[in-house]
Amino acid sequence: MAYDESLLRRVQRLTAHHEDRVEKRMFSGVAVMLGDVMAVAVLRDGLLVRVEPDQLDELLGGSGTQPFVMGRQEPAKGWVVVVPEAVPDDDELARWVDLGVARARLLAALPGAGARRSRR
C-alpha cells in the first residue's frame, strides 16, 4: 500500500460535498482537486496540504508536520505534510483539509488561473 487508505476515506468524506471535486493519482497517492487545483493529497507519508506560503513557518512549528520535499529539491513553498498521527479525529483532519480547500479556491479564482492550468 503506497498510502493510508483509511486516511483517504476520511478525506473523501470531508470533501464529498464539493461538486467540482476530482481525485487524481499522483505522487504515489491520491490528490483531491477542486476546480483543477490540488487542495490536498493522501501520500505514503501522510496528508499533503496546500497552504498560504506565508503561513508555512507557523504551520511547520507544530508537531506532526514536516515540509514537502520532492527528491533532492528544496522544500516546496506553500505545501506541508501532516503525519497521520497528527490527525487522530475528523475535527483535526477537517482543520487541515479546510486550509487546503481555502488555498485551492483562492488560486482557482485568480485572474489567468484557467490559462495557467491549460498550459500544464
C-alpha positions as CSV (number, residue, x, y, z in Angstrom):
1,M,0.0,0.0,0.0
2,A,1.5,3.3,-1.1
3,Y,-0.8,5.5,1.1
4,D,-3.1,5.2,4.1
5,E,-6.5,4.1,2.7
6,S,-8.2,4.9,5.9
7,L,-7.0,8.5,5.8
8,L,-8.1,8.7,2.2
9,R,-11.6,7.6,3.1
10,R,-11.8,10.2,5.8
11,V,-10.6,13.0,3.4
12,Q,-13.2,11.7,0.8
13,R,-16.0,12.1,3.4
14,L,-14.8,15.6,4.3
15,T,-14.6,16.8,0.6
16,A,-17.5,14.9,-0.9
17,H,-19.8,17.9,-0.9
18,H,-17.6,19.9,-3.4
19,E,-19.3,19.5,-6.8
20,D,-16.1,20.1,-8.7
21,R,-14.1,17.6,-6.7
22,V,-12.0,15.2,-8.7
23,E,-9.5,12.6,-7.4
24,K,-6.2,12.0,-9.3
25,R,-3.4,9.6,-8.7
26,M,-0.2,11.4,-8.2
27,F,3.0,11.3,-6.0
28,S,2.2,7.6,-5.3
29,G,-1.0,8.7,-3.7
30,V,-4.4,10.3,-4.4
31,A,-4.9,14.0,-4.8
32,V,-8.2,15.9,-4.3
33,M,-8.6,18.5,-7.0
34,L,-11.0,21.4,-6.8
35,G,-11.5,23.5,-9.9
36,D,-8.4,21.8,-11.4
37,V,-6.3,22.9,-8.4
38,M,-4.9,20.4,-5.9
39,A,-6.1,21.1,-2.4
40,V,-4.9,18.1,-0.5
41,A,-3.4,14.7,-1.3
42,V,-3.0,11.5,0.7
43,L,0.5,10.2,0.3
44,R,2.7,7.5,1.9
45,D,4.0,10.0,4.5
46,G,0.6,11.4,5.4
47,L,-1.6,14.3,4.2
48,L,-0.2,16.8,1.8
49,V,-1.9,20.2,2.3
50,R,-1.7,23.3,0.1
51,V,-1.3,26.3,2.3
52,E,-0.6,30.0,2.1
53,P,3.2,30.3,1.7
54,D,3.3,33.0,4.4
55,Q,1.8,30.5,6.9
56,L,4.3,27.8,6.3
57,D,6.7,28.6,9.2
58,E,3.8,28.8,11.6
59,L,2.3,25.5,10.4
60,L,5.6,23.7,10.4
61,G,6.2,24.8,14.0
62,G,3.8,22.2,15.4
63,S,4.4,18.5,16.0
64,G,3.3,16.2,13.3
65,T,4.1,18.4,10.4
66,Q,7.0,18.5,8.0
67,P,8.0,20.3,4.8
68,F,7.1,18.7,1.5
69,V,10.3,17.8,-0.4
70,M,10.3,16.1,-3.8
71,G,13.5,14.2,-4.4
72,R,16.6,16.2,-3.5
73,Q,15.0,19.6,-4.1
74,E,14.4,22.3,-1.6
75,P,11.2,22.2,0.5
76,A,8.2,23.3,-1.6
77,K,6.7,26.6,-0.7
78,G,3.1,26.5,0.1
79,W,2.9,22.8,1.0
80,V,3.0,21.0,4.3
81,V,2.9,17.2,5.1
82,V,0.8,16.3,8.1
83,V,1.6,12.8,9.5
84,P,-1.4,10.6,10.1
85,E,-0.9,10.6,13.9
86,A,-1.4,14.3,14.0
87,V,-5.0,14.0,12.7
88,P,-6.4,11.3,15.0
89,D,-10.0,12.6,14.7
90,D,-12.1,14.2,11.9
91,D,-12.2,17.6,13.6
92,E,-8.4,17.9,13.4
93,L,-8.3,16.4,9.9
94,A,-11.1,18.9,8.8
95,R,-8.9,21.8,10.0
96,W,-6.1,20.8,7.7
97,V,-8.5,19.9,4.8
98,D,-10.2,23.3,5.1
99,L,-6.8,25.0,4.8
100,G,-6.1,23.2,1.6
101,V,-9.6,23.8,0.2
102,A,-9.4,27.5,1.0
103,R,-6.0,27.9,-0.7
104,A,-7.1,25.9,-3.8
105,R,-10.2,28.0,-4.1
106,L,-8.2,31.2,-3.9
107,L,-5.8,30.1,-6.5
108,A,-8.6,28.9,-8.8
109,A,-10.2,32.3,-8.6
110,L,-7.1,34.3,-9.5
111,P,-7.1,36.1,-12.9
112,G,-5.5,33.9,-15.6
113,A,-5.8,30.7,-13.5
114,G,-7.5,28.9,-16.3
115,A,-4.8,29.8,-18.7
116,R,-2.1,28.6,-16.3
117,R,-3.9,25.3,-15.9
118,S,-4.3,24.8,-19.6
119,R,-0.5,25.0,-20.1
120,R,0.2,22.2,-17.7
